[in-house]
């Protein structure tokens, strides 16, 4: 992998069952949401409903494991939901999933269909390597509040993804920063699929293969690499 990804020892101690798969993509075609990306989101919502069979997302064993991990570092999982649970709730609410852009639509569809947290980062905007760590509370996090760009700081002990410039995603996978997010103009990307618990690895690998296939279809000629679970 061109980009170095590390998970700190204190995060491993907090959640021994955590694993992640990275999908690296170079030369991809971005752009606004399309008919195809919208169809993937609709299909993902249908797959999710079938998977849950009338249960709430948090009743799924994988989401329950994530809630335990959030509680372990001090977050309230009913207020700060992991990204997969938050998307799943939107998918089931009747209003449908948001259409953001082609790349975000693709990974959101994978997240909902497999009920796993998936994030996407613009490789050209990441500074140095990325690491999952417990925050000191001093790292900068670039976000938007009230339509204005602002810099916040995570709580001390919060699990965050960081690069050399600051936090890229707060509370593990709760809220992504604006600095490294994928846009319509992104051409190189890193997708992180995250799992929790003993059965998560196989689901991640299946989801990663599906994401790679979707990327190859939407961006013929792109160089896609799926890295083994870590």
C-alpha positions in Angstrom: 0.0 0.0 0.0 1.3 3.4 -0.9 -0.3 5.0 2.2 0.8 3.7 5.6 -2.1 2.7 7.9 -1.5 1.9 11.6 -3.7 1.1 14.6 -2.3 2.1 18.0 -1.8 -0.4 20.7 -4.3 1.4 23.0 -7.0 1.1 20.4 -6.2 -2.6 20.0 -6.5 -3.0 23.7 -9.8 -1.2 23.8 -11.3 -3.3 21.0 -9.4 -6.5 20.3 -12.0 -7.5 17.8 -11.4 -4.6 15.5 -10.3 -5.2 11.9 -10.3 -3.2 8.7 -9.8 -3.7 5.0 -8.4 -1.0 2.7 -9.3 -0.5 -0.9 -6.9 1.7 -2.8 -8.0 3.3 -6.1 -6.0 5.3 -8.5 -7.3 7.0 -11.7 -10.9 6.9 -10.8 -13.6 9.0 -12.4 -15.6 11.2 -9.9 -18.5 13.4 -10.7 -22.0 14.1 -9.5 -24.4 11.4 -8.4 -25.6 9.5 -11.4 -28.5 7.2 -12.4 -26.2 4.2 -11.7 -25.0 5.4 -8.3 -28.6 6.2 -7.3 -29.7 2.7 -8.3 -27.0 1.2 -6.2 -28.2 3.1 -3.1 -31.8 2.0 -3.7 -30.7 -1.6 -4.1 -28.6 -1.3 -0.9 -31.7 -0.1 1.0 -33.6 -3.1 -0.2 -30.8 -5.5 0.8 -30.6 -4.0 4.2 -34.3 -4.4 4.8 -34.1 -8.0 3.8 -31.1 -8.6 6.1 -32.7 -7.0 9.1 -36.1 -8.6 8.6 -37.9 -6.0 10.6 -35.3 -5.5 13.3 -33.8 -2.1 14.1 -30.2 -1.7 12.9 -28.8 -1.6 16.4 -30.2 -5.1 17.0 -27.8 -6.6 14.4 -24.9 -8.3 16.2 -22.3 -6.3 14.3 -23.9 -3.0 15.3 -24.2 -4.2 18.9 -20.4 -4.9 18.9 -19.8 -1.4 17.6 -22.0 0.1 20.3 -19.9 -1.7 22.9 -16.7 -0.3 21.4 -18.2 3.3 21.4 -19.2 2.9 25.0 -15.7 1.7 25.9 -14.1 5.0 24.9 -16.8 7.1 26.5 -19.2 7.9 23.6 -22.9 7.4 23.9 -23.8 5.1 21.0 -27.5 6.2 21.0 -26.3 9.8 20.3 -23.1 9.3 18.4 -24.0 6.4 16.1 -21.3 4.7 14.0 -21.6 5.6 10.3 -23.2 2.3 9.2 -26.0 2.5 11.8 -26.7 6.1 11.0 -27.0 5.4 7.3 -29.1 2.3 7.9 -31.6 4.3 10.0 -31.9 6.8 7.1 -32.3 4.0 4.6 -35.2 2.5 6.6 -36.8 5.9 7.5 -38.6 6.3 4.1 -36.8 9.4 2.9 -34.1 7.4 1.2 -30.3 7.7 1.3 -28.6 11.0 0.5 -27.1 11.4 -3.0 -23.7 13.1 -2.5 -21.5 12.3 -5.5 -20.6 9.1 -7.4 -17.7 8.0 -5.1 -19.5 8.7 -1.9 -22.7 7.0 -3.2 -20.7 3.9 -4.1 -19.2 3.4 -0.7 -22.4 4.4 1.1 -24.2 1.7 -0.9 -21.6 -0.9 0.2 -21.9 0.3 3.8 -25.7 -0.1 3.9 -25.9 -3.3 2.0 -23.4 -5.0 4.3 -24.2 -3.0 7.4 -20.5 -2.1 8.0 -18.9 1.3 8.5 -17.1 2.4 5.2 -15.3 5.7 4.7 -13.5 7.3 1.8 -10.5 9.6 1.8 -9.0 11.6 -1.0 -5.4 10.2 -1.2 -4.1 13.5 -2.6 -5.3 15.4 0.5 -3.9 13.1 3.1 -0.7 14.3 4.7 1.7 11.5 5.6 0.3 8.2 6.9 -3.0 7.6 8.7 -3.4 6.1 12.1 -6.2 5.1 14.4 -5.5 6.4 17.9 -6.8 7.7 21.2 -6.9 11.5 21.0 -5.1 13.8 23.3 -7.9 16.3 22.8 -5.6 18.8 21.1 -5.6 17.5 17.5 -7.4 19.9 15.0 -10.5 18.7 13.2 -11.7 20.7 10.2 -15.4 20.7 9.8 -18.4 22.9 9.0 -20.9 24.4 11.4 -23.7 26.7 10.5 -22.4 26.8 6.9 -18.9 28.1 8.0 -15.7 26.2 8.2 -14.5 25.8 11.7 -11.8 23.8 13.6 -12.9 21.7 16.5 -11.0 19.3 18.8 -12.0 15.8 19.8 -12.4 14.8 23.4 -9.4 13.4 25.2 -9.4 9.6 24.8 -11.8 9.6 21.8 -10.8 7.2 19.1 -10.0 9.1 15.9 -8.4 8.6 12.5 -5.6 11.1 12.0 -2.9 12.1 9.5 0.0 14.4 10.0 -2.2 17.5 9.7 -4.9 16.5 12.1 -8.1 14.4 12.6 -9.7 13.0 9.5 -12.6 11.3 11.2 -14.0 11.7 14.7 -15.3 9.0 17.1 -13.9 6.2 15.0 -16.2 6.6 12.0 -18.9 8.9 13.3 -18.1 12.2 11.4 -15.6 12.7 8.6 -13.7 16.0 8.2 -14.0 18.2 5.2 -10.3 18.4 4.4 -9.8 14.9 3.1 -13.4 13.9 2.0 -14.0 12.7 -1.5 -15.4 15.2 -4.0 -16.6 15.2 -7.6 -13.0 16.0 -8.6 -11.2 13.3 -6.7 -9.1 10.9 -8.8 -7.2 8.9 -6.1 -9.0 7.4 -3.1 -8.6 5.2 -0.1 -11.7 3.4 1.2 -11.7 1.9 4.7 -14.1 -0.9 5.6 -14.2 -1.5 9.3 -15.4 -4.4 11.3 -15.9 -5.4 15.0 -16.1 -8.9 16.4 -15.0 -12.4 15.4 -17.2 -12.8 12.3 -16.5 -9.4 10.8 -13.5 -10.3 8.6 -15.3 -12.4 6.1 -18.0 -9.8 5.6 -15.4 -7.1 5.1 -13.7 -9.1 2.4 -16.9 -9.7 0.6 -17.9 -6.1 0.8 -14.4 -4.9 -0.3 -14.6 -7.2 -3.4 -18.1 -5.7 -4.2 -16.8 -2.2 -3.8 -13.8 -2.9 -6.1 -16.1 -4.3 -8.7 -18.3 -1.2 -8.5 -15.3 1.1 -8.8 -14.0 -0.8 -11.9 -17.4 -0.5 -13.5 -17.8 3.2 -12.9 -14.1 3.9 -13.7 -12.8 1.6 -16.4 -9.0 1.6 -16.4 -8.7 2.6 -12.8 -6.1 0.7 -10.7 -7.9 -0.9 -7.8 -6.1 -2.8 -5.0 -7.8 -4.6 -2.2 -5.6 -5.1 0.8 -5.9 -8.0 3.2 -7.7 -7.5 6.6 -5.6 -6.1 9.4 
